[in-house]
Amino acid sequence: MKLKRVAEANLPTPFGNCRIVGFEELNTQRDHVSLIFGDISKNRPVLARVHSECLTGDALFSLRCDCGFQLEEAIIQITTQNSGILIYHRQEGRNIGLINKIRAYALQDLGCDTVEANHKLGFKADQRDFSICADMFKLLGVNKVRLLTNNPKKVQMLTESGINIIERVPLIVGRNPNNTKYLDTKAKKLGHLFLK
């Protein structure tokens, strides 16, 4: 186990009330949160989204990516089902950090795609560790998941970490003229699936 459950409270949102649960990584003290909507205690698969932090997309309304659109749509789908989990995975910019993500944006402005920009900055295409999210599911008592994602590597890493992903639920939203190259790169170079 790479983290511990450290805090919990009620959180009213425009989508409905939920419980926010805070987790802390044991080695780094980095924190992550889960939003729990409705009752997830029944022995049935839980609709869930593992959403990687994207300050620019989630909070600043950037059109360079599809992150903010995915975050909102995931919460809508979860609340429509009356139960589910949103894990907010605090590994900004595929875990290169906010400032390096801005540097990657500058390289993209010069013609690089998102993978080329990460490589020019000395990073892998994707440095995230989804096994931390598997630990969050386990600490919440969840092991059967219907995962809202387009990323088969996320499914693979969670499965290898002991989470039973019984269904990948596509989350295809937010394509616009500003992020077409980004989404095409995610499909061609990172293997993301954009078919329903």
HELIX and SHEET records of a PDB file:
HELIX    1   1 LEU A   55  ALA A   59  3                                   5    
HELIX    2   2 CYS A   67  THR A   80  1                                  14    
HELIX    3   3 GLU A   92  ASN A   95  1                                   4    
HELIX    4   4 LEU A   98  ASP A  109  1                                  12    
HELIX    5   5 THR A  114  LYS A  120  1                                   7    
HELIX    6   6 SER A  131  LEU A  139  1                                   9    
HELIX    7   7 PRO A  152  GLU A  160  1                                   9    
HELIX    8   8 THR A  180  LEU A  190  1                                  11    
SHEET    1   A 7 LEU A   3  THR A  13  0                                        
SHEET    2   A 7 GLY A  16  GLU A  25 -1                                        
SHEET    3   A 7 ASP A  31  PHE A  37 -1                                        
SHEET    4   A 7 GLY A  84  HIS A  89 -1                                        
SHEET    5   A 7 VAL A  46  SER A  52  1                                        
SHEET    6   A 7 LYS A 144  LEU A 148  1                                        
SHEET    7   A 7 ASN A 164  VAL A 169  1                                        
END                                                                             
